[in-house]
Amino acid sequence: MTAPRPADQPSEDLSRLAVLHGVATSYSPSPDRSVAASATAVTLTLAALGVDASTPGAIRAALAAREGELGERLLPPTVVGWSGSPPAALAALPEGTRLRIDTEQGESRAEADGLPPGVHRLTATTPGGRTATAHLIVAPPRLPAPPGRSYGLLVQLYSLLSRRSWGMGDLGDLAELAGWAGRSLGAGFVQVNPLHAAVPGAPTDPSPYRPSSRRFPDPVHLRIEDIPEAAYVDDPERLRALLEKAGRLREAVLHKGALINRDAVWELKREALELIGEVPLGPGRRAAYCDFLAEQGQALEDHATWCALAEVHGSDWHRWPSGLRDPRSAETTQARNGLMDRVDFWSRLAWLTDTQLTAAQRAGTEAGMPVGIVHDLAVGVHPGGADAWAQQEHFAAGMSVGAPPDAFNARGQDWGLPPWRPDRLAESGYAPFRDLLRALFRYAGALRIDHVMGLFRLWWVPQGHPPTEGTYVRYDAEAMLAVLVLEASRAGALVIGEDLGTVEPGVREALRERGVLGTSVLWFERDWDGDGRPLPPDGWRADCLATATTHDLPSTAARLTGEHVELRDGLGLLTRPLEEERAEAAADAGEWLALLSRLGLLHGTGGGGDTSSEEAQIQAVHRFLLRTPARMVGVWLPDGVGDRRPQNLPGTWDQYPNWRLPIADAQGRPVTLEDLAASPRLHALMEVLREGGT
């Protein structure tokens, strides 16, 4: 006798339909446990993919349609091939099928062997006269390994104030940091937070991981004085007054305990940019700007149009007049024409920001950095922002990306980011992903991909439902990786995947096969399949960026002293008794320090014999990282001066000043870029890396 089916468990037909569309009907929060997705979650997810599964009859009809479609299909919408081997999808074509391949380079070929890398157009015609067309992505089999081993700095750019910045770190500061770190410290790279365009309006969400656009950078990062036209404004006194106000913002952060106020900084910079925008460009600059407009094309016009419309109608396009919600409507075209001066203003800001980003990368490479600037790609975009408006046909309406419940978060997570539809990506030849990567690689020596597991699958949460009521949707990982490898190889750039946390089997292996580096953080590297003790250096993987901490974790000083437990306790975030948390944190740090001592990595600072000082222990941690085979070793820049505070404390909103803290020393005093460059403590730590950890 069959056991009765739970009320909200998918039926057999619904489960079959879901699988055919890449929608999971269960997930595994741990290797020994499987949890069924609810029928509601599966049904709503299918609806977001354009599949009606609302009734048994609709399910049967959709199932028959999908099975018929797959049975009759000659080719999938996108075919993937790797240089040196023919695309696997072609082997399934009927014998005698003729091929025509129109390459990206403008050639026409009759066979798939020896194709150059690129995105080509494939046409297949069977002996019976059936014809199918597809996008054909051909990529190198893997990215080249990094050029030797390198070490570098990790920093949240807004937190890095110099004596010239306007209350938050900017691209002038980034160029200075890269030039100094390359020449004086021997650093090979500087990794920064996402610099994507934020959603405008006060108060702006300070998180760099929920942007309006990932395709275009945020002009709040501009160094105003580095814009050539700033020297020729009609009202220099007004610009000088803005500089003075900016100085007061900077001083408030550096000397009066104020938090970084992105909105206040942008208010001043925007006024300055309006002044600068009135200055005509010289012939050479005008030509460069026109080239940028031509290169960026429709995407830039859409982005600038959204920015101009947001000035009039607010920053959530869902609340705009109905005709303006469609970027291709006649109403939008009319509105764009009426706002052409504002569209040009925002287009020009994108160009100016792009030029300063390029200058920062050039400053690093000219200083001898083999990599330069490592930029960060956020996992998604704000639902009301520019990308979601301009590319709405590629996003799943009514869905949000998040994470399922696990041992660390029983409620799951909802990140409030609409996911790309895998079917629409495939139909377009992954055009949005290709264009996004190409834009970022313009000025990146390497790209860190946040939650790189999203290339394989994402947890979709129906809007209005808790994260527990979500399910996984699978993407064509081979196609996503092919696009990534293709665009990175064209740019000569590295790729680092943030693969922390729960990772499904096979993902790390697939990334490694294609030359994508992983992310290894010291405190998480334990022998989880054995005794659970800290993993010795020779047990670490080589294909990774190894660090002691990240922007979402306690600083190394706080971890070693246990101050991160006190911080969470003070905010009411602990789920267990304080003493229990303290004991566990002390035991964790103690195990690592014992291993560092056994390996002979704990040295006294300043030539002394005291190995118990926090500074000596932080140096030992980095000696340990250098003992691992990791190809890249990163130093969290605040660790160089003993900063106690995390930049972001997950699980908090108003309780903690996430994304608004300047880098500070062990006493909590803000430290400028100039102070960092002169810091004996930072120099001593970097000397450990320069000497190879001896």
N, C-alpha and C positions, 0 to 999 in steps of 0.2 A: 504494500500500500504506500502511495506517495505521500510524503509529509506535506501538510498545507503550506502554501507559499505565504511569506510575510506580506502584509497588506501593501507595503510600498516597495517591494522588491521587483525589479524588472522581470517581465514575462520572458519566455523563451524567444518569442518572435522579436520583442523589443531588444533583447540582448544581441540577437543576430544582426538586427538593423544597426545597433550602436557600433558593433565591431566593424561592420562594413564602412562606417563613416569615421573610424578612428576614435570613437568615444568609449572610454573604459566603463565597465560595469562593476569593477571592484578595484581596490588598491591595497597595498601592503604597508602599513606603518612600521612594521618590523618583519624580518625574514620569516618568522614563524607564525605570522598572523595575517589574515586577509579580512577586509571589511567590504561588504557589498555597498555599491552606490545605490541611492534611492531611485525608484522609477521616476519620481518628480524631477530629480536632478538630470537624469538621462534624457527625459522627454524635453525639458527646457533647453538643454544643451543642443539636442538635435534641432529644435526649433530655431536656435540661433544660427545653425548651419543651413537653414532653409528646408528642413525636413519635417513634415507634419507627422507626429507620432501621438496625437492627442487621443485617438480612439483605437480599439483593436482593428477596425476596418482600415483606418488610415495607416496603421503600422504595416498591415499586410500589403496594402497598395505600395507603400514606400519601399518595402522589402523587395517586392517583385520588380519595381522600377530600378532599384539599385543593382540587384542581381542581373537583370537584363542589360543594364548599362555596362557593367563590368565584363559580362560575358561577350558582348559585341565589340568592346573597345579594342582597337588595334594598338593604340599607344596611350599612355597616360599624358596629361597636359604638359608635364615637364619630364624630360628624360635626362638622366645624369650619366656622364662618362668621365673617366679619369684618364689623363694623358697616358698613352702606352697600352691601354686596354679598351676594347670596344664596349659600348653601353650594354649592360645586361638586358635591358628591355628589348633590344633588337633581336635577341635570340628567339623570342617568342613569336616573331612575325612569321606568317606562312612562307613556305619555301617559294623562291622566285619573286618575292616582293622587291620592287624597285625603290631606291632611296634617292632623294634629292635633298642636299644640305646647302642652304644659303648661309654662308658664314658671316660672322660679325665683321670680318675684314673685307666683305664684298665679293667673295668668290662663290662659285657654285660647284658642288662636288656630288659624286654619285656613290661614295662610300664613306664610312665613318672612321676608317683607319687613318691615323696621322693627322687628325684635326688639330688646329691650333687652339689654345685655351680661349674661351670666350662663351658668349651666349648666342647660339645659332638657331636657325629655323629649319626644322626637320619635316620633310614630307615623305610619307610612305604610301605606295600604291601597290595593291596586291594583284596577282595575275587575274583575279576575278573583277578588277576594276574598283574595289573599295579603296578609299583614300582617307588618310588621317594626317593631321599636322600637329606638331608639338614643339615646344621650346627644348633645345638641346644645350645643356650646360656642360662644358668640358673644362675641367680644372686640373692643375698639377696634382699628382697623387698625394703630396703632403707639403707643408710649409718647411722651409729650411730651418735647421736648428739655429738658436741664437749664436751670434758671432763670438764664441768664447763665453766664459763666465763673467757675469757683471753683478755689481751691487748698486743700489740706488736708494732714493728717498721716496717716502709716501707721505702725501700731505693733502689736506682739504684746502683748496686754494683760498677760499674766503677767509680762513683762519690765519693766513700768512700776511700780516700787515707790515708794510715798510713805512718809513718816514715820509713817503710820497703818496701812499695810497689814500683813497677817499673813504676811510672807515671800514674797508674790507679788502682782502687781497685781490689783486687784479693781474692782468696779463703782462703788465710791465714787471710786476713782482715775480711772475713765473719765469720770464726771460732772465731776470737777474739771478734768480735761484738756480736755474739751469746752467747759466754761464759760470757762476761761482762754483757750484757743486762739481761740474765737469772739470774745471781747471784746478781748483784748490783741493778737492776731496777725491778726485779720481772716480767719481760716480759715473755710472753708465746710463742712468735713467732717472727721471722724476715722474712718479705716478700721481695723478690728481683725480679729484672727484668728477662726476659728470658736469660738463659746462653747458649742457643743453639749455635752450630757451625756456624760462619759467613762464607760468601763467601770470599775466599782469594783474594789477589791482591790489589794493592794500586791505588787510594784510596778505602779503604773498606767502604761499606755503614755502618755508625755507628749505624743505628737503630737495636736494638735487636729483632725487630718484623718482620724482613725479612731475616731469616737465610738460610744458605745452607742446614742445617739438624736440625730437631727438635729432632731426635732420639739420637744424640750424642752431648756432650757439647763442648765448645770452649776452646782449650788449652791456649788461651791468658790469661785465668783467673788463670792459675797455679801460685802458689808461688814456684819459682825455688828453693829457699833454703830449702824448706820442702821436696824436693825429696831426698830420702836417697842416691841415687847414685851420687848426686851433690858433696858429700864429697870426691869422689874417682876419679874425672876426671883426665885425663893424663896431662892436661895443666891448673893447677889451676890459673896461672897468667892471662891467657886469660879470665877465668871466673871472676876473680877479676876485670879485666878491664871492662867487661860487667856490673858488679855491679856498678862500678863508673859511667859509662854512664847512667845507669838506675837512679842513684842518681841525675844526672844532669837533667834528664827528670822530675823526681819528684819535684825537687826544682823549675824548670821553671813553673810548674803548681801551686805549693803552694806559691811561693814568687815573681814570675815575670809576672804573669797575662797570662801565656800561657794556651791554651785550652788542654784538654786531647787528646793526639795523639795516638790513638789505633795502627795505622800502625807502628809508631816508637817503641812503646812498644813491639809489636809482632816481629819486626825485631831483637831486642835484645834478646827476650826470645827464639825465634827460634834458634838463634845461640847458645845460652846456651843449649837448648834441644838437638841440634845436638851433642854437646860435651858430654852431659850426656848419650845420646843414645849409645855412644861407650863403656860405662861402662857395663861389664857383670852383669846380675842380679844374686844375691845369690840364693841358692837352694829354700829357702822359698819364696822369691819374684818371682822367675821364676815359681814356682808352682801356685802362686796366679795369675800371668799373664796368664798362660795357662788355668786356670779355667775361667778367664774372656773371653779369646778367644773362649772357648767352649760354654760358656753361650750366648755370643752375636752372634756367628755363622755367617751365610751368611750376615746378616745386617752389621756387623762390617767389614767383608771382602769387601763388596760393598762400604761402606763409605771410607775405607782406600784406596781402589783402585781408587775411584773418586779423592781423594786428591792427590794421586801419579800421576794420569793422568793429573790433573789440573796443576801440576808443569811443565809439558812438553807442554801441548796443550792449556793452558789458562782455566779460570774458568767458561766458558759457554760451556757446553757439546754439545750444538746445533752446535757449530763451530768446533768440533773435526772431524777428519777423519771419514767417514761414518760408518766404521766397529766398531769404538769405541763408537758410540752413543748407542749401544745395550749392556747392562751389561752382557748378556748371550752369546754374539757372540764368535766365535773362535778367532777373532782378539783381543777382550778384554782379553780373557784368556791368549793368547800369550803375550800381553802387560803386564798383571799382573805378569806373570812369570818372565818377563824381568826386572820388577821394584820391585821385592819381598822385597828388602831391604827398599825401600821407603814405601811399603805397611806395613811392620812391624813397621817402624818408626811412621806412623800415627796411627796404631793400638795401639802402646805403649802409645802414647800421650792420646788417648781416655781412656786407662786404668788409667794412672796417674791422669787425670782430674776426673775420676769417684772416685778414692780413696780419693782425696782431698774434693770432694763434700760430700762423705760419712763421712769424718772426721768432716766437718763443721756441718752436722746434728747431729753427735754424741756429738760435743762440746755443742750444744744447749740443747740436752736432758739430758746430764750429768750435765748441769747447772740448771736443774729443769724445763726446758720448757716442757709443756705438748704437744706442737705441734712441735716446732723446726723451720726448714726452710720451708717457703712457696715458692715453685717455680712457675714460670709463664710459661704457655704454649701459644706460639704465635698461631695465627689463621691459618697460612700457611707458606710456604717455597718459597724461590727464585726459579723462573722457570729454571735458569741455574745451580742450585746447586746439591748437592749430592743426596738428597732425591728424587728430581724430575727426576734424571737420573736413580737411582736404582729402583724406584717404578713407572716408567712412565706408566705402564699399568693401574695403579690406578688413574692417573690424567687425567683431561679433557683437551685434546690438544686444543690450540687456545682460551682458556678461562682464565679469571682472576676474582678473588674475589673482591668485592667492596661493595658499598652501594648505594641505589637509591636516587634520589633527595628528599630532605625534607625541612622543614622550616628553617633549619640551613645551608643547603648547596644545593642551587638550581641546581648545576651542577652534584650532585652525587659524588661518590668517586670510584677510581680504585686503589686498593692496590697492584696490580702487582703480585698477588700470585695465582698460578694455583689451582683450587679446586679438591678435591677428587671426583671421579665418584661414586655416590651412588649405582649404579648397580654392579660395580666391588667390592665395599666394601662388599655388601651383598653376592656376589658369593664366596668371600674369607672367609666368617665368620668374617668379620671385622678384619682380621689379622693385617693389617698395624696399625690400631688404637689400637688394643690390645698390640702390640709390643711396640708402642710408649709410651703408658701409663705405661707399665711394666718397661720400661727403666727409666722413670722419677721418678717413685715411689721407685726406688732403694735407693734414697737419699733424698726424700721429705717427710716431715711430713704432708704437705698439698700441694694441687695443685690449683693454680688460673688458670682458663681457660678464656683466652681473647676472647671476643665476643662469649660467651657461646651459644648465639642464633644460632650459626652456627651448633650446633648439630641438629637443626630442619630444617633450610633452610639457603641458602646462595644466595647472589645476584651475578649472573654470568654475566660478561661483555665480549662480543666477542672482541678479540684483533683487534685493528684498529678502534674500534667504541667508542664513548664517553660513560661514565657511564650511561647516560640517556637511552642508547640503550641496556640495560640489562634486565634480568628478574630473578625471584627467582626460585631456584631448591630445591625441598624438599628432605630431608634425612629421613631415618627411625629412628625417634627420640627415639622410644622405644628400638630399638637395640643399638643405640649409648649410651643411658643412661644405659642400661643393662651392656654393656662392661665397662663403666666408674665405675658403682657401684661395679661390680665384681672385677676389678683390684684395686680400692681404698680400698675395704674391705679386700682383701688379704694382702694389705700392711699396714692396720691399719691407713690409712691416711684420712684426710678431703679433701673436694673439695669445692672450692669457684668459682662461676660463675660470670664473669663480665657481668652483665645484664643491663648496662646503656644505655640510649638512647631509640630509638623506639623498643619496644618489642611486638611481636604479641600476641594477647589474648591467654591465656592458658599456655604460656611458663613458666612463673614464678611459676604457680601452679604445673606444671609437675615436675619442678626441686625441688620444696619444698617437694613434695610427696616422692621423692627418696632421700631426705636428702642432696641435694646440696644447699649450702648457696648462697645467692645473694650478691650484692655489693650496698651499700647505701652511697652516698656522700652528706654531709650536704647541700651544696648550691642547690642541685637538689630536696631536699625533701620538697616539698610544697603541699598544699592541691589543687592539680590540678583539682579535680572534684568539688571543692567548691569555697572558696573565693580566692584561690591562695596564701594564706599567708603561712609563714613557718610552717611546720608540727610540732606540739608539740611532746615531747618525747614519750608519750603513743600512738601516732599515727604511730610510726615506726614499721616495722616488726622485729621479733626476729631472724629469720633465715638468718642472714646476717653478713658481715664484714662491720662495719660502720667506715667511715673516714671523715676527713675534706676536703681532696683533693687527687689528684692522680698525676702521672708523666706527664699527658697530660693537667693539669689544673694549674692555678696560685697558688702559695704558699698561705697559709692562711694570712700571713703578707701583701702580695701584694693585695689579695682580700679585706682585711679590709681597706687598705689605698687607693685603687683605682689605684695603680701603674700598674696593669695589663692593664688598659685602655691606659695609657701613653705609655707603651711598644708597644702595637699593633698600636697605632697612629704613633709612630716613625718609624714603619716598613711599614706604608701605608696599614694596613690590615683592617682598619675600613670601614664598609659599610654605616655608618651613620655619621652625624656631631659629632665632638669630644664632644661638650657640651652635646649633647643628650646622648652619651655613658657614659660620666661622671655622669650625673644625674641619669641614670638608675642604674649604679654600686653603687653609693652612697645610693640610695634608697634601693637597695637589701641588702647591708651590714647593713644599718640602721634598717631595719625590723628585721634582725636576732639579732642585738645587743639589740634592744628593748625587744625582747622575752627573751634573756639571762638575761637582767636586771629584767624583771618581775618575772622570775623564781628564782631570788636571786643567780645567778651563777657568777656574776661579782664581783670579790674580788680584792682588791688592792694587788700589788706584794710586796714582801719583808716586809710584815706586815703593809704596809701603806694603806691609804684609797683611793689612786688614781686608779679609775677603768677605766680611759680613756686611759691608756697606751696600746700599741699594745700587749705587753707581757701578760698583765692581760686579754685582750680580747681573745687571743689565748688559754690561760688556760681555760677561760669560755667556749669556743667552745668545748673543750674536756670534761669539766664537763657535758656539754649538752649531748655529745655522750654517756657518762656513764649513764645518766638518761634514755636513750632509752633501750629497751629490747634486743638490739643487742648482739648476743652471742660472737662476736669478735669485738674489737675496735682497730683500727690501727692509729698510729701516723706517719705522714710523717716526717722522720728524719730531713730534712732541716728545718721544722717548729720549731724544738727544739732549733735552734740557730737564727731564724729570717731571713732565706734566702729569698730573694726577687724574684729570677729568677725561671721560670719553667724549668724543664729538657728538655721538648719538647714543641714546639709551633706549633700545627697543622696548616697546611696551609702554612708553610714556608719550604724552602730547604736551600739555601745559605744565606738567609737574617738573619738567627738566628743560633747560634751554638748548634743545637739540639744534645742531647746525648753526649755532650763533656764538660760539666761543672762540676767542683768539687763542693761539698757542701761548702757553704760560709755563713758567718754571716751577720748580718743586714747591715754592711758597705761594703759587697761584698768581704771580705777577706776570702780566702779558709781556711777551718777548717779541721784539720786532725782527724783521729779516736782517737788519744790520747787527742787532744783538746776537742773532743766531750765528752769523758769519764770524763773530768775534768770540763765541762761547768756548772756553777751554773744555767744558764737559762734552759738548758736541764733537769738537775736534778729537778728543781722546777716544770717543766711541767710534768715530769714522776711521781713526788710525788703526783700530782693531781690524776693520774690514780691509783697509789698504794693505796691512801686513799679512792678510790671509788667515787671520784667526790664531796666529801663533802666540 
